Amino acid sequence: MDYKLTSDGSNTLYSDKYSQTFHSLQDGAFNESLNKYVIPALKIFANAKELNILDICFGLGYNTLATIYYIKKFNLTTKINFFSPELDLQLIESLQYFEYPNEFANILYILKELSINKYYKDNQFTINVFIGDAREYIKAIDSIDIVYQDAFSSETNQELWTKEYFADIAKTLSKKAIIATYSIATPVRMSMYENNLYIYEYQSSVKRRGTIASTFLENNNDLKMKFIDMEKKKLNSPNCSPLLD
Ligand SMILES: C[S@@+](CC[C@H](N)C(=O)[O-])C[C@H]1O[C@@H](n2cnc3c(N)ncnc32)[C@H](O)[C@@H]1O
């Protein structure tokens, strides 16, 4: 896998297996993590004492690291338990040598421990990295408040975008939970919608929009979330169907 420099100066990797980069080069790896995943999620759950986050999938760990970075930067006291599957053991073991952005400088000791032990714990954070297939892993967890849905695109990583996959994800969710993802594709939204989730478009401060799917109707006006009427979408485009296994 080759290093790629993204627009905000942070590095990502290009995967030959999936023929794509781990992050948007245009939005920047660090900016994408912070703006599409961490900020909306932690604003929606601003008053939570403790949160369970499912990070699909760990990859370079930007989403987990950016969450910890944000919490420490704003002195938040929320406790976070991360659950993160990842197929590629070699990748995880190589992360202790990866060149991360300066924002992560003070928390790289956490990454190093994960890279070696696949586990980290302190007073505020617990992180479990599971080496194996996310489809199996999600059947064994529950009480998830936030899902960072950051797989490769559905063309090459389809097993992590189907209606059946989201059915298993939906079973892991707490009563009040969200899924944040960079994907704005209608079939992906249908895969989530057909599992009884409300669908929102989310415009963060990075260029590309994202989607937030939610178990509840969100009316946080501080966040630029636009409700998508999927029934209307179905009427207007009868061919819009979910992705299937
Ligand atoms: C787009 S990258 C994740 C980016 C990650 N959030 C980050 O910050 O680097 C997708 C990751 O999913 C992993 N992956 C793909 N399919 C998987 C599966 N079925 N189970 C577990 N991991 C999978 C890949 O190995 C890759 O590391």
The ligand as an ORCA input file, in Angstrom:
! r2SCAN-3c Opt
* xyz 0 1
  C     -11.902      3.005      4.096
  S     -10.917      2.001      5.127
  C     -11.273      2.573      6.765
  C     -10.716      3.900      7.052
  C     -10.580      4.129      8.534
  N     -11.803      4.604      9.112
  C      -9.434      5.067      8.783
  O      -9.599      6.073      9.438
  O      -8.341      4.777      8.285
  C     -11.798      0.468      5.168
  C     -11.152     -0.580      6.060
  O     -12.073     -1.660      6.145
  C     -11.371     -2.889      6.178
  N     -12.355     -3.902      5.761
  C     -12.947     -4.058      4.554
  N     -13.855     -5.050      4.590
  C     -13.874     -5.525      5.866
  C     -14.604     -6.534      6.541
  N     -15.538     -7.268      5.908
  N     -14.352     -6.741      7.849
  C     -13.423     -6.015      8.521
  N     -12.672     -5.049      7.921
  C     -12.903     -4.796      6.616
  C     -10.232     -2.658      5.228
  O      -9.167     -3.562      5.477
  C      -9.866     -1.192      5.523
  O      -8.877     -1.109      6.497
*
